[in-house]
Amino acid sequence: MPIYEYRCESCGFQKEHLQKMSDPQLTTCPECNKESYSKQLSAAGFQLKGSGWYATDFKGGSKPAASPPCQTGEGSCSSCVAN
């Protein structure tokens, strides 16, 4: 469920409310009981936690595979060329 931020235009009271998207918008201020409580436009705040793909994937480079040793002995691989 999303968290919505509300503010009263009369008294300045501000509070976050956890609501379903289908719930009606709050209009009565819980502090002064006036009908001037309105939803504010704010950035969504969330944090991904746990051991899901977002916490483990792409967190470090993978090491390139080692080249296989020279099987022919003809000096065509990098280890034979170095000798």
N, CA, C and O atoms as CSV, one atom per row, in Angstrom:
chain,resi,resn,atom,element,x,y,z
A,1,MET,N,N,0.839,-1.182,0.000
A,1,MET,CA,C,0.000,0.000,0.000
A,1,MET,C,C,0.882,1.243,0.000
A,1,MET,O,O,1.894,1.293,0.699
A,2,PRO,N,N,0.504,2.222,-0.769
A,2,PRO,CA,C,1.291,3.450,-0.823
A,2,PRO,C,C,1.101,4.331,0.415
A,2,PRO,O,O,0.087,4.262,1.110
A,3,ILE,N,N,2.098,5.145,0.656
A,3,ILE,CA,C,2.042,6.119,1.749
A,3,ILE,C,C,1.827,7.489,1.115
A,3,ILE,O,O,2.604,7.930,0.268
A,4,TYR,N,N,0.752,8.153,1.548
A,4,TYR,CA,C,0.430,9.477,1.025
A,4,TYR,C,C,0.683,10.528,2.102
A,4,TYR,O,O,0.437,10.300,3.286
A,5,GLU,N,N,1.173,11.669,1.669
A,5,GLU,CA,C,1.452,12.779,2.580
A,5,GLU,C,C,0.329,13.799,2.449
A,5,GLU,O,O,-0.012,14.232,1.349
A,6,TYR,N,N,-0.242,14.176,3.599
A,6,TYR,CA,C,-1.339,15.149,3.633
A,6,TYR,C,C,-0.912,16.368,4.441
A,6,TYR,O,O,-0.066,16.281,5.331
A,7,ARG,N,N,-1.519,17.504,4.109
A,7,ARG,CA,C,-1.248,18.750,4.841
A,7,ARG,C,C,-2.533,19.568,4.921
A,7,ARG,O,O,-3.290,19.665,3.956
A,8,CYS,N,N,-2.761,20.156,6.103
A,8,CYS,CA,C,-3.926,21.002,6.313
A,8,CYS,C,C,-3.580,22.435,5.919
A,8,CYS,O,O,-2.575,22.986,6.371
A,9,GLU,N,N,-4.414,23.032,5.078
A,9,GLU,CA,C,-4.203,24.419,4.652
A,9,GLU,C,C,-4.536,25.413,5.763
A,9,GLU,O,O,-4.023,26.532,5.757
A,10,SER,N,N,-5.380,25.026,6.708
A,10,SER,CA,C,-5.787,25.934,7.790
A,10,SER,C,C,-4.760,26.022,8.906
A,10,SER,O,O,-4.322,27.113,9.273
A,11,CYS,N,N,-4.377,24.870,9.445
A,11,CYS,CA,C,-3.489,24.892,10.611
A,11,CYS,C,C,-2.054,24.471,10.300
A,11,CYS,O,O,-1.176,24.631,11.148
A,12,GLY,N,N,-1.794,23.935,9.102
A,12,GLY,CA,C,-0.437,23.540,8.731
A,12,GLY,C,C,-0.042,22.153,9.193
A,12,GLY,O,O,1.104,21.747,9.001
A,13,PHE,N,N,-0.970,21.410,9.802
A,13,PHE,CA,C,-0.687,20.056,10.277
A,13,PHE,C,C,-0.343,19.176,9.077
A,13,PHE,O,O,-0.998,19.244,8.037
A,14,GLN,N,N,0.699,18.345,9.235
A,14,GLN,CA,C,1.157,17.500,8.147
A,14,GLN,C,C,1.385,16.090,8.675
A,14,GLN,O,O,1.955,15.909,9.751
A,15,LYS,N,N,0.936,15.085,7.910
A,15,LYS,CA,C,1.076,13.697,8.354
A,15,LYS,C,C,1.055,12.772,7.145
A,15,LYS,O,O,0.456,13.090,6.118
A,16,GLU,N,N,1.726,11.603,7.278
A,16,GLU,CA,C,1.699,10.572,6.248
A,16,GLU,C,C,0.649,9.533,6.615
A,16,GLU,O,O,0.510,9.168,7.783
A,17,HIS,N,N,-0.092,9.058,5.613
A,17,HIS,CA,C,-1.131,8.055,5.831
A,17,HIS,C,C,-0.912,6.882,4.890
A,17,HIS,O,O,-0.657,7.072,3.700
A,18,LEU,N,N,-1.012,5.674,5.420
A,18,LEU,CA,C,-0.921,4.459,4.637
A,18,LEU,C,C,-2.326,4.123,4.151
A,18,LEU,O,O,-3.206,3.822,4.957
A,19,GLN,N,N,-2.540,4.174,2.833
A,19,GLN,CA,C,-3.865,3.966,2.261
A,19,GLN,C,C,-3.785,3.091,1.023
A,19,GLN,O,O,-2.755,3.029,0.352
A,20,LYS,N,N,-4.893,2.416,0.732
A,20,LYS,CA,C,-5.015,1.713,-0.535
A,20,LYS,C,C,-5.241,2.759,-1.614
A,20,LYS,O,O,-5.717,3.859,-1.335
A,21,MET,N,N,-4.900,2.411,-2.839
A,21,MET,CA,C,-5.109,3.352,-3.941
A,21,MET,C,C,-6.602,3.581,-4.175
A,21,MET,O,O,-6.998,4.627,-4.689
A,22,SER,N,N,-7.425,2.608,-3.801
A,22,SER,CA,C,-8.867,2.723,-4.010
A,22,SER,C,C,-9.578,3.448,-2.864
A,22,SER,O,O,-10.763,3.761,-2.982
A,23,ASP,N,N,-8.874,3.722,-1.753
A,23,ASP,CA,C,-9.483,4.445,-0.632
A,23,ASP,C,C,-9.793,5.887,-1.025
A,23,ASP,O,O,-9.058,6.482,-1.813
A,24,PRO,N,N,-10.872,6.458,-0.486
A,24,PRO,CA,C,-11.170,7.867,-0.787
A,24,PRO,C,C,-10.127,8.800,-0.161
A,24,PRO,O,O,-9.540,8.486,0.874
A,25,GLN,N,N,-9.912,9.927,-0.792
A,25,GLN,CA,C,-8.957,10.908,-0.294
A,25,GLN,C,C,-9.466,11.498,1.018
A,25,GLN,O,O,-10.658,11.769,1.162
A,26,LEU,N,N,-8.556,11.696,1.975
A,26,LEU,CA,C,-8.920,12.300,3.262
A,26,LEU,C,C,-9.124,13.795,3.066
A,26,LEU,O,O,-8.375,14.436,2.329
A,27,THR,N,N,-10.137,14.349,3.725
A,27,THR,CA,C,-10.398,15.788,3.587
A,27,THR,C,C,-10.490,16.504,4.932
A,27,THR,O,O,-10.308,17.719,4.994
A,28,THR,N,N,-10.771,15.766,6.015
A,28,THR,CA,C,-10.916,16.372,7.336
A,28,THR,C,C,-9.600,16.278,8.096
A,28,THR,O,O,-9.050,15.190,8.267
A,29,CYS,N,N,-9.105,17.410,8.546
A,29,CYS,CA,C,-7.850,17.459,9.291
A,29,CYS,C,C,-8.036,16.802,10.660
A,29,CYS,O,O,-8.971,17.154,11.379
A,30,PRO,N,N,-7.168,15.855,11.039
A,30,PRO,CA,C,-7.289,15.218,12.349
A,30,PRO,C,C,-6.919,16.157,13.510
A,30,PRO,O,O,-7.252,15.871,14.660
A,31,GLU,N,N,-6.250,17.248,13.226
A,31,GLU,CA,C,-5.817,18.188,14.258
A,31,GLU,C,C,-6.877,19.260,14.541
A,31,GLU,O,O,-7.241,19.479,15.696
A,32,CYS,N,N,-7.372,19.927,13.492
A,32,CYS,CA,C,-8.302,21.048,13.704
A,32,CYS,C,C,-9.735,20.742,13.235
A,32,CYS,O,O,-10.632,21.568,13.402
A,33,ASN,N,N,-9.943,19.552,12.649
A,33,ASN,CA,C,-11.256,19.091,12.168
A,33,ASN,C,C,-11.872,19.965,11.070
A,33,ASN,O,O,-13.088,19.932,10.881
A,34,LYS,N,N,-11.078,20.731,10.356
A,34,LYS,CA,C,-11.578,21.524,9.228
A,34,LYS,C,C,-11.437,20.716,7.939
A,34,LYS,O,O,-10.611,19.807,7.862
A,35,GLU,N,N,-12.227,21.042,6.948
A,35,GLU,CA,C,-12.222,20.344,5.670
A,35,GLU,C,C,-11.170,20.917,4.712
A,35,GLU,O,O,-11.464,21.165,3.542
A,36,SER,N,N,-9.974,21.123,5.198
A,36,SER,CA,C,-8.916,21.690,4.358
A,36,SER,C,C,-7.674,20.797,4.322
A,36,SER,O,O,-6.559,21.281,4.128
A,37,TYR,N,N,-7.876,19.500,4.509
A,37,TYR,CA,C,-6.802,18.501,4.507
A,37,TYR,C,C,-6.656,17.987,3.077
A,37,TYR,O,O,-7.609,17.442,2.520
A,38,SER,N,N,-5.497,18.151,2.488
A,38,SER,CA,C,-5.324,17.738,1.098
A,38,SER,C,C,-4.037,16.941,0.909
A,38,SER,O,O,-3.061,17.094,1.643
A,39,LYS,N,N,-4.081,16.090,-0.102
A,39,LYS,CA,C,-2.944,15.235,-0.435
A,39,LYS,C,C,-1.860,16.080,-1.100
A,39,LYS,O,O,-2.150,16.911,-1.960
A,40,GLN,N,N,-0.618,15.860,-0.697
A,40,GLN,CA,C,0.518,16.602,-1.245
A,40,GLN,C,C,1.191,15.774,-2.339
A,40,GLN,O,O,1.143,14.544,-2.312
A,41,LEU,N,N,1.797,16.432,-3.271
A,41,LEU,CA,C,2.581,15.784,-4.292
A,41,LEU,C,C,3.996,15.617,-3.751
A,41,LEU,O,O,4.680,16.604,-3.479
A,42,SER,N,N,4.432,14.381,-3.595
A,42,SER,CA,C,5.763,14.138,-3.039
A,42,SER,C,C,6.390,12.943,-3.740
A,42,SER,O,O,5.703,12.172,-4.411
A,43,ALA,N,N,7.674,12.800,-3.581
A,43,ALA,CA,C,8.405,11.688,-4.191
A,43,ALA,C,C,8.108,10.398,-3.439
A,43,ALA,O,O,7.968,10.381,-2.217
A,44,ALA,N,N,8.019,9.340,-4.195
A,44,ALA,CA,C,7.778,8.033,-3.577
A,44,ALA,C,C,9.044,7.578,-2.866
A,44,ALA,O,O,10.133,7.609,-3.439
A,45,GLY,N,N,8.899,7.167,-1.647
A,45,GLY,CA,C,10.039,6.679,-0.885
A,45,GLY,C,C,9.920,5.193,-0.664
A,45,GLY,O,O,8.978,4.735,-0.018
A,46,PHE,N,N,10.858,4.432,-1.187
A,46,PHE,CA,C,10.854,3.005,-0.961
A,46,PHE,C,C,12.279,2.507,-0.991
A,46,PHE,O,O,13.170,3.148,-1.549
A,47,GLN,N,N,12.482,1.356,-0.384
A,47,GLN,CA,C,13.802,0.770,-0.347
A,47,GLN,C,C,13.666,-0.713,-0.595
A,47,GLN,O,O,12.839,-1.375,0.032
A,48,LEU,N,N,14.462,-1.239,-1.497
A,48,LEU,CA,C,14.432,-2.655,-1.790
A,48,LEU,C,C,15.328,-3.374,-0.788
A,48,LEU,O,O,16.496,-3.021,-0.622
A,49,LYS,N,N,14.771,-4.386,-0.121
A,49,LYS,CA,C,15.530,-5.135,0.883
A,49,LYS,C,C,15.413,-6.614,0.601
A,49,LYS,O,O,14.546,-7.049,-0.157
A,50,GLY,N,N,16.285,-7.378,1.211
A,50,GLY,CA,C,16.190,-8.826,1.093
A,50,GLY,C,C,17.278,-9.384,0.198
A,50,GLY,O,O,18.252,-8.707,-0.130
A,51,SER,N,N,17.088,-10.635,-0.188
A,51,SER,CA,C,18.112,-11.313,-0.970
A,51,SER,C,C,17.644,-11.563,-2.394
A,51,SER,O,O,18.071,-12.531,-3.024
A,52,GLY,N,N,16.792,-10.722,-2.897
A,52,GLY,CA,C,16.283,-10.863,-4.251
A,52,GLY,C,C,17.324,-10.498,-5.287
A,52,GLY,O,O,18.467,-10.190,-4.952
A,53,TRP,N,N,16.918,-10.533,-6.560
A,53,TRP,CA,C,17.855,-10.267,-7.645
A,53,TRP,C,C,18.466,-8.878,-7.571
A,53,TRP,O,O,19.605,-8.675,-7.992
A,54,TYR,N,N,17.715,-7.920,-7.038
A,54,TYR,CA,C,18.201,-6.545,-6.985
A,54,TYR,C,C,19.325,-6.356,-5.986
A,54,TYR,O,O,20.084,-5.391,-6.075
A,55,ALA,N,N,19.436,-7.281,-5.025
A,55,ALA,CA,C,20.495,-7.159,-4.024
A,55,ALA,C,C,21.735,-7.948,-4.419
A,55,ALA,O,O,22.825,-7.666,-3.922
A,56,THR,N,N,21.592,-8.930,-5.302
A,56,THR,CA,C,22.726,-9.804,-5.592
A,56,THR,C,C,23.246,-9.695,-7.013
A,56,THR,O,O,24.434,-9.926,-7.238
A,57,ASP,N,N,22.425,-9.359,-7.962
A,57,ASP,CA,C,22.877,-9.316,-9.351
A,57,ASP,C,C,23.682,-8.061,-9.639
A,57,ASP,O,O,23.459,-7.007,-9.043
A,58,PHE,N,N,24.599,-8.193,-10.542
A,58,PHE,CA,C,25.411,-7.085,-11.051
A,58,PHE,C,C,26.210,-6.370,-9.958
A,58,PHE,O,O,26.510,-5.183,-10.089
A,59,LYS,N,N,26.550,-7.074,-8.896
A,59,LYS,CA,C,27.310,-6.433,-7.819
A,59,LYS,C,C,28.802,-6.658,-7.955
A,59,LYS,O,O,29.521,-6.198,-7.068
A,60,GLY,N,N,29.300,-7.256,-8.877
A,60,GLY,CA,C,30.733,-7.421,-9.019
A,60,GLY,C,C,30.995,-8.006,-10.381
A,60,GLY,O,O,30.178,-8.744,-10.931
A,61,GLY,N,N,32.096,-7.679,-10.893
A,61,GLY,CA,C,32.404,-8.208,-12.217
A,61,GLY,C,C,32.755,-9.684,-12.135
A,61,GLY,O,O,33.326,-10.138,-11.143
A,62,SER,N,N,32.423,-10.416,-13.152
A,62,SER,CA,C,32.818,-11.817,-13.182
A,62,SER,C,C,34.197,-11.885,-13.824
A,62,SER,O,O,34.522,-11.096,-14.712
A,63,LYS,N,N,34.985,-12.818,-13.372
A,63,LYS,CA,C,36.337,-12.966,-13.893
A,63,LYS,C,C,36.260,-13.651,-15.259
A,63,LYS,O,O,35.463,-14.572,-15.438
A,64,PRO,N,N,37.062,-13.223,-16.206
A,64,PRO,CA,C,37.045,-13.887,-17.505
A,64,PRO,C,C,37.569,-15.316,-17.370
A,64,PRO,O,O,38.411,-15.604,-16.520
A,65,ALA,N,N,37.069,-16.181,-18.202
A,65,ALA,CA,C,37.485,-17.585,-18.162
A,65,ALA,C,C,38.957,-17.690,-18.551
A,65,ALA,O,O,39.421,-16.996,-19.455
A,66,ALA,N,N,39.684,-18.569,-17.858
A,66,ALA,CA,C,41.100,-18.789,-18.163
A,66,ALA,C,C,41.215,-19.540,-19.486
A,66,ALA,O,O,40.394,-20.406,-19.790
A,67,SER,N,N,42.260,-19.198,-20.287
A,67,SER,CA,C,42.426,-19.912,-21.540
A,67,SER,C,C,42.962,-21.316,-21.259
A,67,SER,O,O,43.784,-21.520,-20.365
A,68,PRO,N,N,42.482,-22.260,-22.033
A,68,PRO,CA,C,42.934,-23.639,-21.818
A,68,PRO,C,C,44.414,-23.776,-22.176
A,68,PRO,O,O,44.917,-23.039,-23.024
A,69,PRO,N,N,45.108,-24.710,-21.536
A,69,PRO,CA,C,46.530,-24.896,-21.856
A,69,PRO,C,C,46.703,-25.387,-23.295
A,69,PRO,O,O,45.790,-25.974,-23.876
A,70,CYS,N,N,47.861,-25.143,-23.846
A,70,CYS,CA,C,48.153,-25.527,-25.224
A,70,CYS,C,C,48.161,-27.044,-25.342
A,70,CYS,O,O,48.880,-27.726,-24.611
A,71,GLN,N,N,47.382,-27.555,-26.238
A,71,GLN,CA,C,47.286,-29.001,-26.436
A,71,GLN,C,C,48.181,-29.475,-27.586
A,71,GLN,O,O,48.529,-30.653,-27.658
A,72,THR,N,N,48.542,-28.578,-28.462
A,72,THR,CA,C,49.273,-29.000,-29.673
A,72,THR,C,C,50.780,-28.954,-29.480
A,72,THR,O,O,51.508,-29.723,-30.108
A,73,GLY,N,N,51.255,-28.067,-28.623
A,73,GLY,CA,C,52.682,-27.927,-28.425
A,73,GLY,C,C,53.352,-27.202,-29.578
A,73,GLY,O,O,54.580,-27.199,-29.662
A,74,GLU,N,N,52.592,-26.591,-30.462
A,74,GLU,CA,C,53.130,-25.907,-31.638
A,74,GLU,C,C,53.424,-24.442,-31.397
A,74,GLU,O,O,53.950,-23.765,-32.281
A,75,GLY,N,N,53.096,-23.940,-30.218
A,75,GLY,CA,C,53.381,-22.544,-29.928
A,75,GLY,C,C,52.294,-21.594,-30.381
A,75,GLY,O,O,52.545,-20.396,-30.509
A,76,SER,N,N,51.097,-22.092,-30.628
A,76,SER,CA,C,50.030,-21.224,-31.096
A,76,SER,C,C,49.261,-20.574,-29.945
A,76,SER,O,O,48.568,-19.582,-30.171
A,77,CYS,N,N,49.355,-21.084,-28.748
A,77,CYS,CA,C,48.635,-20.465,-27.629
A,77,CYS,C,C,49.559,-19.480,-26.918
A,77,CYS,O,O,50.772,-19.492,-27.128
A,78,SER,N,N,48.989,-18.647,-26.097
A,78,SER,CA,C,49.749,-17.572,-25.450
A,78,SER,C,C,50.821,-18.105,-24.522
A,78,SER,O,O,51.867,-17.472,-24.376
A,79,SER,N,N,50.598,-19.251,-23.887
A,79,SER,CA,C,51.622,-19.765,-22.969
A,79,SER,C,C,52.831,-20.328,-23.732
A,79,SER,O,O,53.959,-20.274,-23.242
A,80,CYS,N,N,52.585,-20.869,-24.938
A,80,CYS,CA,C,53.680,-21.390,-25.734
A,80,CYS,C,C,54.470,-20.264,-26.399
A,80,CYS,O,O,55.687,-20.369,-26.553
A,81,VAL,N,N,53.795,-19.200,-26.789
A,81,VAL,CA,C,54.435,-18.061,-27.442
A,81,VAL,C,C,55.366,-17.362,-26.461
A,81,VAL,O,O,56.418,-16.862,-26.859
A,82,ALA,N,N,54.992,-17.320,-25.175
A,82,ALA,CA,C,55.796,-16.636,-24.176
A,82,ALA,C,C,57.093,-17.380,-23.916
A,82,ALA,O,O,58.064,-16.766,-23.473
A,83,ASN,N,N,57.145,-18.669,-24.174
A,83,ASN,CA,C,58.352,-19.463,-23.891
A,83,ASN,C,C,59.337,-19.395,-24.995
A,83,ASN,O,O,60.402,-20.006,-24.911
